[in-house]
Amino acid sequence: MARRKAGKPVKRARSAGGVVFRRAAAGPEILLLQHEGGKWMLPKGTIEAGETPEAVARREVQEESNLSHLRVAGDLGEERYFFFWRSEDTYYDKTVHYYLMEFLGGEEPTPQKEEGFIVCEWVPLDEAMARIKYRETREIIRRAREALESGAPVRTGG
């Protein structure tokens, strides 16, 4: 957890995103996006006033990966983390609400270049865990794996 230095503001930020999966012969694969900085991540974006987390998750998946043939299969709850944004000289307390979404086919994922994404790739769950560096996001992928392996719809509070 980031420590707050005296006098520095802390802003709350709320986002929502999706763990998009497809069924493959060797097991489920999830969609990861690679940013031009090299980091792999899940599609997510800011919740604006009046929007529901689920609507934001659908919109962000569509904008960042160009996929719209999706079915929300479960609620994976939230991840929370703290970071410092140098250009604003501000600490952020960020919460991201994730949904498990099944890709229904018929489209090719395309990265949103305007947001700095350079690659969209379907990867097995173990590979996704290895590529994602943030512990909180790996926890979301672990919840997705649990849901996919059990076959039961997930409803996680948070």
N, C-alpha and C positions, 0 to 999 in steps of 0.2 A: 504494500500500500504506500502511495506517495505521501511524504510528510509535507505539511503545509508550512511554508515560511511565513513569518510574521509580516503582515501588511499586504500579502499577495491575495487577490480575490480567488474565490472558488466558484465556478459556475457549474450548474447541473445540466447535463445533456441527455436527451432520451432519443434512442434510435430503435429501429426494428429491422429484422433481416430474415433470410431463409437459408435452411440447409436443404438444398434441392437434391433429390436422389433419383436415380433410374435403376431399374433392375437389369443386371447383366448376368451372363451365364456363370461367371465366377463369384457372383454375389453383388450386393448393392454398391453403386458408385455414387459419389457426391461431387457436385460442381464446386470447384475452387477458382478464384480469380487471382491472377498475379498482377501486382502493381508495378509500375516502372521502376520503383525503388527495390524490387526483388521480392518483397514479402507476399506470401500467399494469404488469402482471406476469403471470408464468406461475404456474399452480397448483403449490404445493409445501408441504411440511410436515416436521416433525421425525421422524427415525427413532428409535423407542423400542427398548429392549433386546429382542432376539429377533426383530425385524422385518427383512425384506429390503428393500433400496432399492426394488425393483420393486413389492412389496406396498404400501409407503408411497406411492409415486407413484400407484398405482391408487386407493388410499383417499383421498388428498388431492384428486385430480381429482374424484372422486365427491362429497366433502364440499363443496368450494369452488365447484363448477359444476353439481352434480346430474347429471353424465353418468356412466353405467356401461356403456353398450354400446361397449366399446373393445377394440382389439386392439393389443398391444405390437408395434410394427413395427421397433424398433431401440433400440440403446443409444447415447445421445449423449454419454456421458462426464460429466465434472464441471466445475462452475465453482467458483472459490474466491475469497473476498473477505474483507476485514477491516472491522469497524465498531466504533464505540464506543456503548454503551448507557448513556445518562446516568443513568437511574433506578437502574441497578445499579452505576454507576461502574466498568464493566467493558469491556474490549476483547474482541471476539469474532473468532475465526478460523473462518470458516464455509465448509463444503463442501456443495454441492448436486449430487446425481446425477440427471441427466435422462434420460427415456425418450421416444422418439418413439412416439406412440399414435394409431392411426387411429380416428376416430369412425365407428361403424357405422350411425348413424341411429336414428330412432324416438324421440328425446327432444329437449327444448328446454333449453338451458343456463339455469340460474337461479343468480344470485350468492348466496353464503352471507353473509347480512346479519350474523350473529353474529360473523363474523370481519372485518367492516368492508368487505366487498365490495359495490359498488353496481351494477356492470354486468359482464355477460359478453358479449363480442362476437367474432364470426368476422371476421378481417381478413386481407387478402392479406399475403404475407411481407414485401414492401417496406414496407407500412404498419406492420407489427409492428416492423420495424427502426427506423422513425421514432418510434414511440411509446415503445419501451423505452429508458430513459435509461442503464442500466448496461451498460458495455462487456462484462462477463463474460456477461451474459444475451444480448446481441446475438450473441456468439460461439456460444452454444448454438443460437440461431435460424439462424445461418449454417450450422452443421452439419446442422440439420434440412433446410434448403433444399437443401444438397448431396445429402443422402440422397434427398429427394423428386425432385430433378431426375435423379439417376442411376437411380432405380428399384431400386437394390440395397439390401438390408438393411444397416444400419449397425452396426458393432461397434467402438466406440471405447474404448480403455483409459482408465483414470483413476479 
